[in-house]
């Protein structure tokens, strides 16, 4: 069983805060889109790498990393790797 199965099985519960939406849009230079749906699509992509470190999931695809709290399933932030 994949260690990240818990995240994938509960993607419908994925959410963020108003400040999280602003932060993610700024960090990724996104227009008016559904940020949570954007993050969901990234997480389920075949080439997404998911790692759990401490209390967070780190989901990486291409040069984008989405950080999700593993307990609350809150998208904390997303950013481009440098």
C-alpha positions as a Markdown table, in Angstrom:
| # | Residue | x | y | z |
|---|---|---|---|---|
| 1 | Unk | 0.0 | 0.0 | 0.0 |
| 2 | Unk | 1.3 | 3.5 | -0.9 |
| 3 | Unk | 2.1 | 5.6 | 2.1 |
| 4 | Unk | 0.3 | 8.5 | 0.4 |
| 5 | Unk | -2.9 | 6.6 | -0.1 |
| 6 | Unk | -4.5 | 8.5 | 2.8 |
| 7 | Unk | -4.1 | 11.8 | 1.0 |
| 8 | Unk | -5.4 | 10.4 | -2.3 |
| 9 | Unk | -8.4 | 8.7 | -0.7 |
| 10 | Unk | -9.4 | 12.0 | 1.0 |
| 11 | Unk | -8.9 | 14.6 | -1.8 |
| 12 | Unk | -12.5 | 15.6 | -1.6 |
| 13 | Unk | -11.7 | 17.0 | 1.8 |
| 14 | Unk | -8.9 | 19.2 | 0.5 |
| 15 | Unk | -9.4 | 22.9 | 1.3 |
| 16 | Unk | -7.5 | 26.1 | 2.1 |
| 17 | Unk | -8.1 | 29.4 | 3.8 |
| 18 | Unk | -8.7 | 32.8 | 2.2 |
| 19 | Unk | -5.1 | 33.8 | 3.0 |
| 20 | Unk | -4.0 | 30.4 | 1.6 |
| 21 | Unk | -5.8 | 31.2 | -1.7 |
| 22 | Unk | -4.0 | 34.6 | -1.9 |
| 23 | Unk | -0.6 | 33.2 | -1.0 |
| 24 | Unk | -0.9 | 30.3 | -3.6 |
| 25 | Unk | -2.1 | 32.6 | -6.4 |
| 26 | Unk | 0.8 | 35.0 | -5.7 |
| 27 | Unk | 3.4 | 32.3 | -5.4 |
| 28 | Unk | 2.4 | 30.5 | -8.6 |
| 29 | Unk | 1.3 | 33.6 | -10.5 |
| 30 | Unk | -2.2 | 32.3 | -11.1 |
| 31 | Unk | -5.2 | 34.2 | -12.4 |
| 32 | Unk | -8.8 | 33.7 | -11.2 |
| 33 | Unk | -9.0 | 30.0 | -10.9 |
| 34 | Unk | -10.1 | 27.5 | -8.2 |
| 35 | Unk | -6.9 | 27.1 | -6.3 |
| 36 | Unk | -8.0 | 23.9 | -4.5 |
| 37 | Unk | -9.0 | 22.3 | -7.7 |
| 38 | Unk | -5.6 | 23.3 | -9.2 |
| 39 | Unk | -3.9 | 21.6 | -6.3 |
| 40 | Unk | -6.1 | 18.5 | -6.6 |
| 41 | Unk | -5.2 | 18.1 | -10.3 |
| 42 | Unk | -1.5 | 18.4 | -9.5 |
| 43 | Unk | -1.7 | 15.8 | -6.7 |
| 44 | Unk | -3.5 | 13.2 | -8.9 |
| 45 | Unk | -1.2 | 13.6 | -11.8 |
| 46 | Unk | 0.7 | 10.5 | -12.8 |
| 47 | Unk | 4.1 | 12.2 | -12.5 |
| 48 | Unk | 3.4 | 13.9 | -9.1 |
| 49 | Unk | 5.8 | 12.8 | -6.3 |
| 50 | Unk | 4.2 | 12.7 | -2.9 |
| 51 | Unk | 6.3 | 12.6 | 0.3 |
| 52 | Unk | 5.2 | 12.9 | 3.9 |
| 53 | Unk | 7.6 | 14.6 | 6.2 |
| 54 | Unk | 6.4 | 15.3 | 9.7 |
| 55 | Unk | 2.9 | 16.6 | 9.7 |
| 56 | Unk | 2.8 | 17.7 | 6.1 |
| 57 | Unk | 2.5 | 16.1 | 2.6 |
| 58 | Unk | 4.8 | 17.6 | -0.1 |
| 59 | Unk | 3.4 | 17.1 | -3.5 |
| 60 | Unk | 5.9 | 17.9 | -6.4 |
| 61 | Unk | 5.2 | 18.0 | -10.1 |
| 62 | Unk | 7.6 | 19.7 | -12.5 |
| 63 | Unk | 8.8 | 22.7 | -10.6 |
| 64 | Unk | 5.7 | 23.2 | -8.4 |
| 65 | Unk | 5.4 | 22.0 | -4.8 |
| 66 | Unk | 2.1 | 21.9 | -2.9 |
| 67 | Unk | 2.3 | 21.6 | 0.9 |
| 68 | Unk | -0.8 | 20.0 | 2.6 |
| 69 | Unk | -1.3 | 19.5 | 6.3 |
| 70 | Unk | -1.8 | 15.7 | 6.8 |
| 71 | Unk | -4.2 | 16.1 | 9.7 |
| 72 | Unk | -6.6 | 18.8 | 8.5 |
| 73 | Unk | -6.0 | 18.3 | 4.7 |
| 74 | Unk | -5.5 | 22.1 | 4.4 |
| 75 | Unk | -3.4 | 23.3 | 1.5 |
| 76 | Unk | -0.9 | 25.4 | 3.4 |
| 77 | Unk | 1.1 | 26.8 | 0.5 |
| 78 | Unk | 2.3 | 26.1 | -3.0 |
| 79 | Unk | 5.4 | 27.5 | -4.6 |
| 80 | Unk | 7.9 | 27.1 | -7.5 |
| 81 | Unk | 11.1 | 25.3 | -6.7 |
| 82 | Unk | 14.2 | 27.3 | -7.2 |
